[in-house]
Amino acid sequence: MSSHRTVNFIISYIGKPALVGLAAAALLLTVFPEFRQQHSTTEESSVDLDHRSNNEWTGPVSYSHAVARAAPSVVNIYTRKITKAADHPLLSDPYFRRLFNNQQQRIQSSLGSGVIMQADGFMLTNNHVIDGADQILVLLYDGREASASVVGKDPETDLAVLKIDADNLQPISVGEPSQAKIGDVVLAIGNPYGVGQTVTQGIVSATGRNGLGLNTFENFIQTDADINPGNSGGALVDSYGNLLGINTAILNQSGSVGIGFAIPADTATKVLKDIVSYGYVVRGWLGMDAFPLTAPIAERLNLPLTHGLLVRAIYNGSPAYMVGIQPADVVITINGEPVTDRQTSISQIADVAPGAPIELEIWRQGQTFTVTAVAGIRPTSP
């Protein structure tokens, strides 16, 4: 009996406060439901975060779709050049001349890549790939072979247009190199070392590279995708298989060092269209010889300028001559844009269509004035 009273006492003493506490907790959860959801929300947010990170990952597991889209448009190029061997001194003797062929010839072979741009057989490659070649053989993606003829060359961009006669050609889809961003994934497709079509992967390392001394007009896309001898003239494509550029050079000609350069596709497309239409590339021209005004030169000539092009000479009858530009003038701006370097300025003038106006801001002997020249046609390089 005593133990029964003790249990009742404990229940009455402890149970009532506990029941009151549970009732208060229930009331609080009813009035403030966020207390009830806090723990579950934390768990759900953690799960959602992991789920969201998986959903927002846009990098493909494979680039096979991009390769399948672009690879049929990339060709292997094999060239042959026949050169006359140097005459041996003994060949001047009539007796020995009968023993040897006085017209000895040597065949030099080289390789490269190309990109089919039009279904009618027009394609692009580098000028240095086919320069001086006596025979050009193109190996298509499907295994067919075709002889190629040179439609035209543009040494100033190191591009050449070839033509083959073949059916069922797949032209490459051209992308927008101006929209390429540093870090974008790119694929280089070509024929390195003649092993056959090969794909390498990298990123866009830089855009607008110039001043390398490779071409007259330089606006390279730089990439760390492996570009080796034989890749020249091949395609640099984005992760969707669209052409961004024509692979043209590596920093070290003895092998790949992760620094390769490609000519932007928009530049290459203009070269193709102009050569097919006119036989040469149409570019704007002012007819003045100028060099960058650097700080040491400005100090030496006592000029109060930090940038510009110092005019060294003017061609008689040229657009610059016609508007009165003189040697020792300094071109400060071109079409309102400050002159920063010679390469950019040359390209800016060349991009102006012949017959279109070019506004130049000139500094001369402490005075600044503006002239408007009419662009001429830039003479073609030999």
MARLO-67578 format. One line per 8 residues: number of its first residue (from 1); their letters; for each residue x, y, z of C-alpha. Coordinates in Angstrom, 1 decimal, always signed. Layout:
NUM	A	X/Y/Z ~ ... $
//
This chain:
1	MSSHRTVN	+0.0/+0.0/+0.0 ~ +2.8/+2.3/+0.8 ~ +4.5/+1.7/-2.5 ~ +1.2/+2.4/-4.4 ~ +0.9/+5.7/-2.7 ~ +4.5/+6.5/-3.6 ~ +3.8/+5.9/-7.3 ~ +0.7/+8.0/-7.3 $
9	FIISYIGK	+2.6/+10.8/-5.6 ~ +5.4/+10.7/-8.2 ~ +2.9/+10.7/-11.0 ~ +0.9/+13.6/-9.5 ~ +4.1/+15.5/-8.7 ~ +6.0/+15.0/-12.0 ~ +3.3/+14.1/-14.5 ~ +1.3/+17.2/-14.2 $
17	PALVGLAA	+4.3/+19.6/-15.0 ~ +5.2/+17.3/-17.9 ~ +1.7/+17.4/-19.3 ~ +1.7/+21.2/-18.9 ~ +5.0/+21.4/-20.7 ~ +3.8/+19.2/-23.6 ~ +0.7/+21.3/-23.9 ~ +2.7/+24.5/-24.0 $
25	AALLLTVF	+5.0/+23.1/-26.6 ~ +2.0/+22.1/-28.7 ~ +0.6/+25.5/-28.4 ~ +3.8/+27.1/-29.5 ~ +4.1/+24.9/-32.5 ~ +0.6/+25.8/-33.5 ~ +1.1/+29.5/-33.1 ~ +4.7/+29.5/-34.6 $
33	PEFRQQHS	+4.9/+26.8/-37.2 ~ +8.4/+27.9/-38.3 ~ +9.7/+26.2/-35.1 ~ +8.2/+22.9/-36.4 ~ +9.8/+23.3/-39.9 ~ +13.3/+24.5/-38.9 ~ +14.9/+21.0/-38.6 ~ +13.2/+19.6/-41.7 $
41	TTEESSVD	+14.0/+22.7/-43.7 ~ +17.7/+22.4/-42.9 ~ +17.7/+18.9/-44.1 ~ +15.7/+19.7/-47.2 ~ +17.9/+22.7/-48.1 ~ +21.0/+20.5/-47.8 ~ +19.4/+17.9/-50.2 ~ +18.2/+20.7/-52.5 $
49	LDHRSNNE	+21.7/+22.2/-52.6 ~ +23.2/+18.9/-53.7 ~ +20.4/+18.4/-56.2 ~ +20.7/+21.9/-57.6 ~ +24.4/+21.7/-58.1 ~ +23.9/+18.5/-60.1 ~ +21.2/+20.2/-62.2 ~ +23.2/+23.3/-62.9 $
57	WTGPVSYS	+26.4/+21.6/-64.0 ~ +26.4/+22.3/-67.8 ~ +29.7/+20.7/-68.8 ~ +29.1/+17.7/-71.0 ~ +30.4/+14.3/-70.1 ~ +31.5/+13.8/-73.7 ~ +32.3/+16.1/-76.6 ~ +31.5/+13.3/-79.1 $
65	HAVARAAP	+28.5/+15.2/-80.5 ~ +30.6/+18.3/-81.3 ~ +33.3/+16.1/-82.9 ~ +30.7/+14.2/-84.9 ~ +29.3/+17.5/-86.2 ~ +32.6/+19.1/-87.1 ~ +35.0/+16.3/-88.0 ~ +33.5/+15.5/-91.4 $
73	SVVNIYTR	+34.4/+19.1/-92.5 ~ +38.1/+18.8/-91.6 ~ +40.4/+17.3/-94.2 ~ +44.0/+16.1/-94.3 ~ +46.2/+17.9/-96.8 ~ +49.3/+16.4/-98.4 ~ +51.5/+18.5/-100.7 ~ +54.4/+17.7/-103.0 $
81	KITKAADH	+57.0/+20.1/-104.2 ~ +59.5/+19.2/-106.9 ~ +62.8/+21.0/-106.7 ~ +65.9/+20.6/-108.8 ~ +68.8/+19.1/-107.0 ~ +72.1/+21.1/-106.9 ~ +74.4/+20.3/-109.8 ~ +77.4/+18.2/-108.9 $
89	PLLSDPYF	+80.7/+19.6/-110.1 ~ +81.4/+16.4/-112.1 ~ +78.3/+17.1/-114.2 ~ +80.3/+19.8/-116.1 ~ +82.4/+17.0/-117.6 ~ +80.8/+15.5/-120.7 ~ +81.8/+12.0/-119.8 ~ +80.3/+12.1/-116.3 $
97	RRLFNNQQ	+77.2/+14.0/-117.6 ~ +76.3/+10.8/-119.6 ~ +76.5/+8.7/-116.4 ~ +74.2/+11.0/-114.4 ~ +70.9/+12.7/-115.1 ~ +71.5/+16.3/-115.5 ~ +67.9/+17.1/-114.6 ~ +67.9/+15.4/-111.2 $
105	QRIQSSLG	+64.8/+16.3/-109.2 ~ +63.9/+16.1/-105.6 ~ +60.4/+15.6/-104.3 ~ +59.6/+17.4/-101.0 ~ +56.5/+16.4/-99.1 ~ +54.6/+18.2/-96.4 ~ +51.3/+17.8/-94.6 ~ +48.6/+19.9/-93.0 $
113	SGVIMQAD	+44.9/+20.2/-92.6 ~ +42.0/+22.1/-94.1 ~ +38.4/+23.0/-93.4 ~ +35.5/+22.6/-95.9 ~ +33.6/+25.9/-95.9 ~ +31.1/+25.4/-98.7 ~ +29.3/+22.4/-100.1 ~ +30.6/+23.2/-103.6 $
121	GFMLTNNH	+34.2/+22.4/-102.5 ~ +35.7/+25.6/-101.4 ~ +37.9/+25.1/-98.3 ~ +40.4/+27.1/-96.2 ~ +43.9/+26.2/-95.0 ~ +47.0/+28.1/-94.1 ~ +49.0/+29.7/-96.8 ~ +52.2/+28.2/-95.4 $
129	VIDGADQI	+50.8/+24.7/-95.8 ~ +50.4/+24.9/-99.6 ~ +52.9/+27.7/-100.5 ~ +55.0/+26.6/-103.5 ~ +53.4/+23.2/-103.8 ~ +53.2/+21.6/-107.2 ~ +50.6/+19.1/-106.2 ~ +47.9/+19.2/-103.4 $
137	LVLLYDGR	+46.1/+16.1/-102.4 ~ +43.1/+16.2/-100.0 ~ +42.0/+13.2/-97.9 ~ +38.4/+13.5/-96.9 ~ +36.9/+12.3/-93.6 ~ +35.1/+9.4/-95.4 ~ +38.4/+8.1/-97.0 ~ +38.0/+9.7/-100.4 $
145	EASASVVG	+40.9/+11.5/-102.1 ~ +40.7/+14.5/-104.3 ~ +43.2/+16.8/-106.0 ~ +42.9/+20.5/-104.9 ~ +43.6/+23.6/-106.8 ~ +44.6/+27.0/-105.3 ~ +41.9/+29.6/-105.8 ~ +43.8/+32.4/-104.0 $
153	KDPETDLA	+46.2/+33.2/-101.2 ~ +46.4/+35.9/-98.6 ~ +49.9/+35.9/-97.1 ~ +49.0/+38.8/-94.8 ~ +46.7/+36.5/-92.8 ~ +48.5/+33.3/-93.7 ~ +45.3/+31.9/-95.3 ~ +44.6/+30.2/-98.6 $
161	VLKIDADN	+41.5/+29.1/-100.4 ~ +41.4/+25.7/-102.1 ~ +38.8/+24.0/-104.4 ~ +38.1/+20.4/-104.9 ~ +35.5/+18.7/-107.1 ~ +33.6/+16.1/-105.0 ~ +30.0/+15.3/-104.0 ~ +28.4/+15.1/-100.6 $
169	LQPISVGE	+30.7/+17.5/-98.9 ~ +29.7/+18.7/-95.4 ~ +30.6/+22.4/-94.8 ~ +31.4/+23.3/-91.2 ~ +29.1/+25.4/-89.1 ~ +30.7/+28.7/-88.4 ~ +30.4/+30.1/-84.9 ~ +30.9/+33.5/-83.3 $
177	PSQAKIGD	+34.6/+34.0/-82.3 ~ +33.8/+37.5/-81.0 ~ +31.7/+35.9/-78.3 ~ +34.4/+33.4/-77.2 ~ +35.4/+33.9/-73.6 ~ +38.6/+33.0/-71.8 ~ +37.9/+29.6/-70.2 ~ +35.5/+28.3/-72.9 $
185	VVLAIGNP	+36.2/+24.7/-73.9 ~ +37.6/+24.3/-77.4 ~ +38.6/+21.4/-79.6 ~ +41.4/+21.3/-82.2 ~ +40.8/+19.0/-85.1 ~ +43.6/+18.2/-87.6 ~ +46.3/+15.9/-88.9 ~ +49.2/+16.2/-86.5 $
193	YGVGQTVT	+52.4/+14.5/-87.7 ~ +50.4/+12.8/-90.4 ~ +49.0/+10.2/-88.1 ~ +45.4/+10.9/-89.2 ~ +42.6/+13.1/-88.0 ~ +43.1/+13.8/-84.3 ~ +41.0/+15.7/-81.8 ~ +42.6/+17.5/-78.8 $
201	QGIVSATG	+40.8/+19.5/-76.1 ~ +41.6/+22.7/-74.2 ~ +40.3/+26.1/-73.4 ~ +40.4/+29.6/-74.8 ~ +43.5/+31.0/-73.2 ~ +43.3/+34.5/-74.6 ~ +41.7/+36.5/-77.4 ~ +42.9/+39.3/-79.6 $
209	RNGLGLNT	+46.6/+38.3/-79.5 ~ +48.7/+40.4/-81.8 ~ +52.3/+41.7/-82.1 ~ +53.7/+38.2/-82.5 ~ +55.3/+39.0/-85.8 ~ +53.6/+36.0/-87.5 ~ +51.3/+37.9/-89.9 ~ +50.6/+41.4/-91.1 $
217	FENFIQTD	+47.1/+41.2/-89.6 ~ +47.0/+39.4/-86.2 ~ +44.0/+38.9/-84.0 ~ +44.6/+35.4/-82.8 ~ +42.6/+33.2/-80.5 ~ +45.1/+31.6/-78.1 ~ +44.4/+28.1/-76.8 ~ +46.1/+25.4/-74.8 $
225	ADINPGNS	+44.6/+22.6/-76.9 ~ +47.5/+20.6/-78.4 ~ +48.4/+21.9/-81.8 ~ +51.3/+20.1/-83.5 ~ +52.9/+20.2/-86.9 ~ +50.3/+19.0/-89.3 ~ +47.4/+20.7/-87.4 ~ +48.0/+23.9/-89.4 $
233	GGALVDSY	+44.9/+24.8/-91.4 ~ +42.7/+22.6/-89.2 ~ +39.6/+23.7/-87.2 ~ +39.3/+25.1/-83.7 ~ +35.7/+24.5/-82.7 ~ +33.6/+25.2/-79.7 ~ +31.9/+22.6/-77.5 ~ +29.0/+22.5/-80.0 $
241	GNLLGINT	+31.2/+21.8/-83.0 ~ +31.0/+25.4/-84.5 ~ +34.1/+26.8/-86.1 ~ +35.9/+29.4/-84.0 ~ +39.2/+29.6/-85.9 ~ +41.7/+28.1/-88.3 ~ +44.7/+26.7/-86.3 ~ +47.8/+28.3/-87.7 $
249	AILNQSGS	+50.8/+28.3/-85.3 ~ +52.3/+27.2/-82.0 ~ +54.8/+29.1/-79.9 ~ +57.5/+26.5/-80.3 ~ +57.7/+24.9/-83.8 ~ +59.6/+21.9/-82.4 ~ +56.5/+20.7/-80.5 ~ +53.4/+21.6/-78.6 $
257	VGIGFAIP	+53.9/+23.7/-75.5 ~ +50.3/+24.4/-74.7 ~ +50.3/+27.8/-76.5 ~ +48.7/+27.7/-79.9 ~ +47.1/+30.3/-82.1 ~ +44.1/+30.3/-84.4 ~ +42.8/+32.9/-86.9 ~ +39.3/+33.9/-85.9 $
265	ADTATKVL	+36.5/+32.4/-88.1 ~ +35.1/+35.8/-89.1 ~ +38.5/+36.9/-90.5 ~ +38.8/+33.6/-92.3 ~ +35.3/+33.9/-93.8 ~ +36.0/+37.4/-95.1 ~ +39.2/+36.1/-96.8 ~ +37.3/+33.3/-98.4 $
273	KDIVSYGY	+34.4/+35.4/-99.7 ~ +36.8/+38.1/-101.1 ~ +39.1/+35.7/-102.8 ~ +36.2/+33.7/-104.3 ~ +34.5/+37.0/-105.5 ~ +37.5/+39.2/-106.5 ~ +40.6/+37.0/-106.5 ~ +42.1/+38.9/-103.6 $
281	VVRGWLGM	+41.2/+40.3/-100.2 ~ +39.7/+43.8/-100.3 ~ +41.0/+46.0/-97.5 ~ +41.0/+49.7/-96.7 ~ +44.1/+51.8/-97.2 ~ +45.4/+55.3/-96.3 ~ +48.8/+55.2/-97.9 ~ +51.0/+56.3/-95.0 $
289	DAFPLTAP	+54.0/+54.7/-93.3 ~ +53.8/+55.2/-89.6 ~ +55.2/+53.6/-86.4 ~ +54.0/+53.6/-82.8 ~ +54.9/+56.6/-80.7 ~ +56.5/+55.2/-77.5 ~ +57.5/+57.1/-74.4 ~ +61.3/+57.1/-75.2 $
297	IAERLNLP	+60.6/+58.3/-78.8 ~ +58.3/+61.0/-77.5 ~ +60.8/+62.2/-75.0 ~ +63.6/+62.2/-77.5 ~ +61.5/+64.3/-80.0 ~ +60.2/+66.4/-77.1 ~ +56.6/+65.6/-77.9 ~ +53.9/+66.1/-75.2 $
305	LTHGLLVR	+52.1/+62.8/-76.2 ~ +51.9/+59.3/-74.7 ~ +50.3/+57.4/-77.6 ~ +49.7/+57.6/-81.3 ~ +51.2/+56.8/-84.7 ~ +54.1/+58.9/-85.9 ~ +53.9/+59.4/-89.6 ~ +57.2/+58.6/-91.4 $
313	AIYNGSPA	+56.2/+58.9/-95.0 ~ +53.2/+59.5/-97.3 ~ +52.5/+57.9/-100.7 ~ +51.9/+60.4/-103.4 ~ +48.3/+60.5/-104.5 ~ +47.2/+58.3/-101.5 ~ +44.1/+59.1/-99.4 ~ +46.4/+60.4/-96.7 $
321	YMVGIQPA	+48.1/+62.6/-99.2 ~ +44.8/+64.0/-100.4 ~ +43.8/+65.2/-97.0 ~ +47.1/+66.9/-96.3 ~ +48.7/+64.5/-93.8 ~ +52.4/+65.1/-93.6 ~ +55.5/+63.3/-92.3 ~ +56.0/+64.0/-88.5 $
329	DVVITING	+52.3/+64.2/-87.9 ~ +51.0/+62.1/-85.1 ~ +47.7/+60.2/-85.6 ~ +45.9/+60.2/-82.2 ~ +42.6/+58.6/-82.9 ~ +41.0/+56.7/-85.8 ~ +37.2/+56.9/-86.1 ~ +37.1/+58.2/-82.6 $
337	EPVTDRQT	+39.1/+55.4/-81.0 ~ +42.5/+56.2/-79.4 ~ +45.5/+54.7/-81.2 ~ +47.1/+52.2/-78.8 ~ +49.3/+50.0/-81.0 ~ +50.2/+49.7/-84.7 ~ +48.7/+46.3/-85.2 ~ +45.3/+47.4/-84.0 $
345	SISQIADV	+45.4/+50.6/-86.1 ~ +46.4/+48.7/-89.2 ~ +43.6/+46.2/-88.8 ~ +41.1/+49.1/-88.0 ~ +42.0/+50.8/-91.3 ~ +42.0/+47.6/-93.3 ~ +38.5/+46.8/-92.0 ~ +37.1/+50.0/-93.5 $
353	APGAPIEL	+35.6/+49.3/-96.9 ~ +37.3/+51.1/-99.8 ~ +35.4/+54.3/-100.5 ~ +34.2/+54.7/-96.9 ~ +35.3/+57.7/-94.8 ~ +37.9/+57.4/-92.1 ~ +38.1/+60.2/-89.5 ~ +41.6/+60.9/-88.2 $
361	EIWRQGQT	+42.6/+63.1/-85.3 ~ +46.0/+64.6/-86.0 ~ +48.5/+66.3/-83.8 ~ +50.9/+68.7/-85.5 ~ +53.3/+71.1/-83.8 ~ +51.2/+71.6/-80.7 ~ +47.9/+71.8/-82.5 ~ +45.2/+69.2/-82.9 $
369	FTVTAVAG	+42.7/+68.9/-85.8 ~ +40.5/+66.4/-87.5 ~ +40.5/+65.3/-91.2 ~ +38.3/+62.8/-93.0 ~ +40.0/+60.6/-95.6 ~ +38.3/+58.3/-98.1 ~ +39.7/+54.8/-97.8 ~ +41.5/+53.4/-100.8 $
377	IRPTSP	+42.2/+49.8/-101.7 ~ +45.2/+48.3/-100.0 ~ +47.7/+47.0/-102.5 ~ +47.9/+43.2/-102.4 ~ +51.1/+41.5/-101.2 ~ +53.1/+39.6/-103.7 $
//
